[in-house]
């Protein structure tokens, strides 16, 4: 077996055993610290000793091996240290109890030299792998945290700059502005306010989802209505969300729009607007977003298709993760990256489903399905209509 530099804490009340282990480990380049019992070992560790592996006898005075093991595991700083238990008796109850408590290995005396080395080597190697993984995860988390901080700063500051500019222009040049200039400033003002409102609404919905309040409200306030009507209202809302590409053409293929579903219509309109806004944002200039509805079996099926760049297979699994963004450096109009997350959770809370199909260079299709509502004799609240919609289907 190869030589490697590792530090072992060996705990045993038998001096001959301590001497034997030292004679076995030191020639292999393994540093060793010995302790006479669990209490002695615990004091050494509390004084700053940080071994790579702990090997302790089960039966010792003052503090036995199991008690020492529990003390070690109770300290968060020592959780990753592998612990090997030794015993002069290969009794099944003792072995079972030690393994149930979580010791990493259980060896019996007299020790098999090669088995001892293999146990030490494998446990240290596993700890190293976990440590590298933890360090990599920490670095990734730090990167995500910094990236999110930049993202939120950008999303908050960008509309604020526009609002401050409008306020300054109005305060300095109000008397000199033409009607056309004033209208342009008002448009800029409305765009900034809409962007802020969307961010605030998204964060409110996110908090409500995390607390379960939104799911409860959707269940309690759900009413039958037409999904197509909610879609038309959502198109107008999506145009306000898509502050850079709000003029993308939407082509309608309504099919059967008279079949009702059951939903809470305000949250559903927001969810559909997030999907439509996403499609508008990624659509190439001159290419329409196509929406269609049909009934399939006992479901109403709504599809939203864009002709955008598509999504690589390896990035699909993260699409519905909160704060996820796809190539933000190329597509900064994505907001804070929770639109798809909110849409999916709202739709599923209402009893529907959402599926995304996309291939690089072939665009993206989002399919939303809802079960058809059972007929009700009671007059119920209708969903919102598309007030002022200019693209409502004939």
C-alpha positions as CSV (number, residue, x, y, z in Angstrom):
1,X,0.0,0.0,0.0
2,X,1.3,3.4,-0.9
3,X,2.6,5.9,1.7
4,X,0.5,9.0,2.4
5,X,0.6,11.7,5.0
6,X,-2.5,11.5,7.2
7,X,-3.2,12.2,10.8
8,X,-4.9,9.5,12.9
9,X,-6.2,9.9,16.5
10,X,-6.0,6.5,18.2
11,X,-7.8,6.1,21.4
12,X,-7.3,3.0,23.6
13,X,-6.6,2.4,27.3
14,X,-4.2,-0.5,26.5
15,X,-0.6,0.9,26.2
16,X,0.5,-2.2,24.3
17,X,-2.2,-1.6,21.7
18,X,-1.3,2.1,21.4
19,X,2.4,1.1,20.9
20,X,1.4,-1.5,18.3
21,X,-0.7,0.9,16.2
22,X,2.1,3.5,16.3
23,X,4.6,0.9,15.0
24,X,2.2,0.0,12.2
25,X,1.2,3.4,11.0
26,X,4.3,5.5,11.3
27,X,6.3,3.5,8.7
28,X,3.5,4.2,6.3
29,X,3.9,7.9,6.7
30,X,0.8,8.3,8.8
31,X,1.0,10.7,11.7
32,X,-0.5,9.4,14.9
33,X,-1.7,11.0,18.2
34,X,-2.8,8.6,21.0
35,X,-5.1,9.1,23.9
36,X,-5.8,6.8,26.9
37,X,-9.6,7.1,26.8
38,X,-12.5,9.1,25.3
39,X,-12.1,11.9,27.9
40,X,-8.4,12.3,27.1
41,X,-9.1,12.3,23.4
42,X,-12.0,14.8,23.8
43,X,-9.7,17.2,25.7
44,X,-7.0,17.0,23.0
45,X,-9.6,17.8,20.3
46,X,-11.0,20.7,22.2
47,X,-7.5,22.0,22.5
48,X,-7.2,22.2,18.7
49,X,-6.4,18.7,17.5
50,X,-8.1,18.0,14.1
51,X,-7.3,14.5,13.0
52,X,-8.2,13.1,9.5
53,X,-9.5,9.8,11.1
54,X,-10.5,8.7,14.6
55,X,-10.0,5.1,15.8
56,X,-11.4,4.4,19.2
57,X,-11.8,1.3,21.4
58,X,-15.3,0.5,22.4
59,X,-14.6,-0.4,26.1
60,X,-12.6,2.2,28.0
61,X,-12.7,3.7,31.5
62,X,-13.8,7.3,32.2
63,X,-15.4,7.6,28.7
64,X,-16.1,4.7,26.5
65,X,-15.9,4.6,22.7
66,X,-19.6,5.2,22.0
67,X,-19.9,8.1,24.4
68,X,-16.8,9.7,22.8
69,X,-18.3,9.1,19.4
70,X,-21.5,10.9,20.3
71,X,-19.5,13.8,21.7
72,X,-17.6,14.1,18.5
73,X,-20.8,14.0,16.3
74,X,-22.4,16.6,18.5
75,X,-19.8,19.2,17.4
76,X,-20.5,20.6,14.0
77,X,-16.8,21.2,13.3
78,X,-16.0,17.5,13.7
79,X,-18.9,16.0,11.7
80,X,-16.8,15.2,8.7
81,X,-14.1,13.2,10.6
82,X,-14.4,9.5,9.9
83,X,-14.8,7.4,13.0
84,X,-13.7,3.8,13.2
85,X,-14.7,1.7,16.3
86,X,-12.5,-1.1,17.7
87,X,-13.7,-4.0,19.9
88,X,-12.2,-7.1,21.4
89,X,-15.5,-8.8,21.0
90,X,-17.3,-9.4,17.7
91,X,-20.7,-9.3,19.4
92,X,-23.6,-8.6,17.0
93,X,-25.5,-6.3,19.4
94,X,-22.5,-4.1,20.0
95,X,-21.6,-4.0,16.3
96,X,-25.2,-3.2,15.4
97,X,-25.6,-0.5,18.0
98,X,-22.3,1.2,16.9
99,X,-23.3,1.1,13.2
100,X,-26.8,2.3,14.0
101,X,-25.4,5.3,15.8
102,X,-23.4,6.1,12.6
103,X,-19.8,5.0,13.1
104,X,-18.1,4.6,9.7
105,X,-16.5,1.2,10.3
106,X,-16.3,-1.5,13.0
107,X,-13.1,-3.5,13.4
108,X,-12.4,-6.4,15.8
109,X,-9.2,-7.2,17.6
110,X,-6.8,-8.7,16.9
111,X,-6.5,-6.3,14.0
112,X,-5.9,-7.3,10.4
113,X,-3.2,-5.0,9.3
114,X,-4.3,-4.7,5.7
115,X,-7.9,-4.2,6.7
116,X,-6.9,-1.4,9.1
117,X,-5.0,0.4,6.3
118,X,-7.8,0.0,3.8
119,X,-10.3,1.3,6.2
120,X,-8.2,4.4,7.0
121,X,-7.4,5.1,3.4
122,X,-11.0,4.7,2.1
123,X,-12.5,6.9,4.9
124,X,-9.9,9.6,4.4
125,X,-10.4,9.5,0.6
126,X,-14.2,9.8,1.0
127,X,-13.8,12.8,3.4
128,X,-11.5,14.5,0.9
129,X,-14.1,14.0,-1.9
130,X,-16.9,15.4,0.3
131,X,-14.7,18.3,1.3
132,X,-13.9,19.2,-2.3
133,X,-17.6,18.9,-3.1
134,X,-18.5,21.2,-0.2
135,X,-15.9,23.7,-1.3
136,X,-17.1,23.7,-4.9
137,X,-20.8,24.1,-3.7
138,X,-19.8,27.0,-1.5
139,X,-18.0,28.7,-4.4
140,X,-21.0,28.1,-6.6
141,X,-23.3,29.5,-3.9
142,X,-21.1,32.6,-3.6
143,X,-21.2,33.1,-7.3
144,X,-25.0,32.8,-7.4
145,X,-25.3,35.2,-4.5
146,X,-23.1,37.8,-6.2
147,X,-24.9,37.3,-9.5
148,X,-28.3,37.7,-7.9
149,X,-27.2,40.8,-6.1
150,X,-26.1,42.3,-9.5
151,X,-29.3,41.2,-11.1
152,X,-31.6,42.7,-8.4
153,X,-29.5,45.9,-8.4
154,X,-30.0,46.1,-12.2
155,X,-33.7,45.4,-12.1
156,X,-34.3,48.0,-9.4
157,X,-32.0,50.7,-10.7
158,X,-32.9,50.6,-14.4
159,X,-36.6,51.8,-14.0
160,X,-35.5,54.1,-11.2
161,X,-33.1,55.9,-13.6
162,X,-36.0,56.4,-16.0
163,X,-38.3,57.7,-13.3
164,X,-35.7,60.1,-12.0
165,X,-35.0,61.4,-15.5
166,X,-38.7,62.0,-16.1
167,X,-39.1,63.8,-12.8
168,X,-36.0,66.0,-13.6
169,X,-37.3,66.9,-17.0
170,X,-40.7,67.8,-15.7
171,X,-39.3,69.9,-12.9
172,X,-36.9,71.8,-15.2
173,X,-38.7,72.1,-18.5
174,X,-42.4,71.7,-17.8
175,X,-43.2,75.0,-19.4
176,X,-41.2,74.3,-22.6
177,X,-42.4,70.8,-23.3
178,X,-44.5,70.2,-26.4
179,X,-47.5,67.8,-26.3
180,X,-45.4,65.2,-28.1
181,X,-42.6,65.6,-25.6
182,X,-44.9,65.3,-22.7
183,X,-46.5,62.2,-24.1
184,X,-43.1,60.6,-24.6
185,X,-42.2,61.3,-21.0
186,X,-45.5,60.0,-19.7
187,X,-44.8,56.8,-21.7
188,X,-41.4,56.5,-20.1
189,X,-42.9,57.1,-16.7
190,X,-45.6,54.4,-17.2
191,X,-43.0,51.9,-18.4
192,X,-40.9,52.4,-15.3
193,X,-43.9,52.1,-13.0
194,X,-45.1,49.0,-14.7
195,X,-41.7,47.4,-14.4
196,X,-41.6,48.1,-10.7
197,X,-45.2,46.9,-10.2
198,X,-44.3,43.6,-11.9
199,X,-41.3,43.1,-9.7
200,X,-43.3,43.8,-6.6
201,X,-46.2,41.6,-7.7
202,X,-43.7,38.7,-8.5
203,X,-42.1,39.0,-5.1
204,X,-45.5,39.1,-3.3
205,X,-46.6,36.0,-5.2
206,X,-43.3,34.3,-4.4
207,X,-43.8,34.9,-0.7
208,X,-47.4,33.7,-0.9
209,X,-46.3,30.5,-2.6
210,X,-43.6,29.8,-0.1
211,X,-46.0,30.3,2.8
212,X,-48.8,28.3,1.1
213,X,-51.2,31.3,1.2
214,X,-51.5,31.5,-2.5
215,X,-52.3,27.8,-3.0
216,X,-55.1,28.1,-0.3
217,X,-56.5,31.2,-1.9
218,X,-56.5,29.6,-5.4
219,X,-58.5,26.7,-4.0
220,X,-61.0,28.8,-2.2
221,X,-61.5,31.5,-4.9
222,X,-61.6,29.2,-7.9
223,X,-64.6,29.7,-10.2
224,X,-65.6,28.3,-13.6
225,X,-64.8,30.4,-16.7
226,X,-63.3,30.5,-20.1
227,X,-59.5,30.0,-20.4
228,X,-59.5,31.9,-23.7
229,X,-60.8,35.1,-22.0
230,X,-58.1,34.9,-19.4
231,X,-55.6,34.5,-22.2
232,X,-56.7,37.7,-24.0
233,X,-56.5,39.6,-20.7
234,X,-53.0,38.1,-20.2
235,X,-51.8,39.3,-23.7
236,X,-52.4,42.9,-22.7
237,X,-50.7,42.4,-19.4
238,X,-47.7,40.6,-21.1
239,X,-47.3,43.6,-23.4
240,X,-46.7,45.8,-20.4
241,X,-44.3,43.2,-18.9
242,X,-42.3,43.0,-22.2
243,X,-41.1,46.6,-22.1
244,X,-38.6,46.0,-24.9
245,X,-40.6,43.9,-27.3
246,X,-44.2,44.7,-26.5
247,X,-45.2,45.0,-30.2
248,X,-44.5,41.4,-31.2
249,X,-47.5,40.1,-33.2
250,X,-49.7,37.5,-31.5
251,X,-51.5,35.1,-33.9
252,X,-54.6,33.4,-32.5
253,X,-56.0,30.0,-33.3
254,X,-58.9,29.8,-30.9
255,X,-60.5,26.4,-31.7
256,X,-63.3,25.7,-29.2
257,X,-63.2,28.5,-26.7
258,X,-66.6,27.8,-25.1
259,X,-65.4,25.0,-22.8
260,X,-65.0,26.1,-19.2
261,X,-62.3,25.4,-16.6
262,X,-62.1,26.1,-12.9
263,X,-59.5,28.6,-11.8
264,X,-58.7,31.7,-9.7
265,X,-58.6,34.2,-12.6
266,X,-56.4,37.0,-11.4
267,X,-53.4,34.7,-10.5
268,X,-54.0,32.6,-13.7
269,X,-53.9,35.7,-15.9
270,X,-50.6,36.7,-14.2
271,X,-49.2,33.2,-14.9
272,X,-50.3,33.3,-18.6
273,X,-48.9,36.8,-18.9
274,X,-45.5,35.5,-17.6
275,X,-45.5,32.8,-20.3
276,X,-46.5,35.2,-23.0
277,X,-44.0,37.8,-21.9
278,X,-41.3,35.2,-22.0
279,X,-42.3,34.2,-25.6
280,X,-42.4,37.9,-26.7
281,X,-39.0,38.6,-25.1
282,X,-37.3,35.8,-27.0
283,X,-39.1,36.2,-30.3
284,X,-37.0,37.4,-33.3
285,X,-38.2,40.7,-34.9
286,X,-40.9,40.1,-37.4
287,X,-41.8,36.6,-36.1
288,X,-45.1,36.2,-34.3
289,X,-46.0,34.4,-31.1
290,X,-48.7,31.8,-31.9
291,X,-51.4,30.8,-29.3
292,X,-53.9,28.1,-29.9
293,X,-56.6,26.3,-27.8
294,X,-58.3,23.0,-28.4
295,X,-60.0,20.3,-26.3
296,X,-58.2,16.9,-26.0
297,X,-60.1,14.2,-24.2
298,X,-61.3,15.8,-20.9
299,X,-58.9,18.7,-21.0
300,X,-58.6,22.2,-22.4
301,X,-55.2,22.6,-24.0
302,X,-53.5,25.9,-24.5
303,X,-50.3,26.2,-26.5
304,X,-48.0,29.3,-26.7
305,X,-45.3,29.0,-29.4
306,X,-42.4,31.4,-30.3
307,X,-39.8,31.2,-33.0
308,X,-36.9,32.1,-30.6
309,X,-33.5,30.6,-30.3
310,X,-34.7,27.6,-28.4
311,X,-33.2,26.1,-25.3
312,X,-30.3,23.5,-25.1
313,X,-31.2,20.2,-23.5
314,X,-28.7,20.6,-20.7
315,X,-30.3,23.8,-19.6
316,X,-33.9,22.6,-19.6
317,X,-33.8,21.1,-16.1
318,X,-33.1,24.5,-14.5
319,X,-35.8,26.5,-16.4
320,X,-38.4,26.3,-13.7
321,X,-35.9,27.0,-10.8
322,X,-36.4,30.3,-9.1
323,X,-34.0,33.1,-10.1
324,X,-32.8,31.1,-13.1
325,X,-32.0,33.1,-16.2
326,X,-30.9,31.9,-19.7
327,X,-27.9,33.8,-21.1
328,X,-28.7,37.0,-19.3
329,X,-25.9,38.8,-21.0
330,X,-27.7,38.4,-24.3
331,X,-31.3,38.7,-23.0
332,X,-31.4,41.3,-20.2
333,X,-35.2,41.7,-20.5
334,X,-35.7,38.5,-18.4
335,X,-36.4,40.4,-15.1
336,X,-35.3,38.5,-12.0
337,X,-35.9,35.0,-13.4
338,X,-39.0,33.8,-11.5
339,X,-41.6,34.2,-14.2
340,X,-41.6,30.5,-15.2
341,X,-41.3,29.4,-11.6
342,X,-44.4,31.4,-10.7
343,X,-46.4,30.4,-13.8
344,X,-45.8,26.7,-13.2
345,X,-46.7,26.8,-9.5
346,X,-49.8,28.9,-10.0
347,X,-51.1,26.6,-12.8
348,X,-50.4,23.5,-10.9
349,X,-52.1,24.9,-7.8
350,X,-55.2,25.4,-9.9
351,X,-55.2,21.8,-11.0
352,X,-53.5,22.3,-14.3
353,X,-50.2,21.2,-15.8
354,X,-47.4,23.0,-17.7
355,X,-45.0,21.4,-20.2
356,X,-42.2,23.1,-22.1
357,X,-40.8,21.7,-25.3
358,X,-37.8,23.4,-27.0
359,X,-34.9,22.7,-29.3
360,X,-32.1,24.9,-30.3
361,X,-32.9,26.8,-33.4
362,X,-36.5,25.6,-33.5
363,X,-38.3,27.9,-31.0
364,X,-40.2,27.0,-27.8
365,X,-43.7,25.7,-27.2
366,X,-45.4,25.9,-23.8
367,X,-48.4,23.6,-23.3
368,X,-50.9,24.4,-20.5
369,X,-53.6,21.8,-19.7
370,X,-56.7,22.1,-17.5
371,X,-59.4,19.6,-16.8
372,X,-62.8,20.7,-18.3
373,X,-65.1,22.0,-15.6
374,X,-68.2,20.0,-14.6
375,X,-71.5,21.8,-15.4
376,X,-72.9,23.9,-12.6
377,X,-76.4,25.2,-12.2
378,X,-75.4,28.1,-10.0
379,X,-74.5,31.4,-11.5
380,X,-70.8,32.0,-10.8
381,X,-68.3,34.8,-11.0
382,X,-66.8,35.2,-14.5
383,X,-63.1,35.5,-15.4
384,X,-61.7,38.9,-16.4
385,X,-62.3,40.0,-20.0
386,X,-59.9,41.6,-22.4
387,X,-60.9,45.3,-21.9
388,X,-59.6,47.3,-24.9
389,X,-57.9,44.3,-26.5
390,X,-56.9,45.1,-30.0
391,X,-55.9,41.6,-31.0
392,X,-58.9,39.6,-29.8
393,X,-59.8,36.8,-32.3
394,X,-62.8,37.1,-34.4
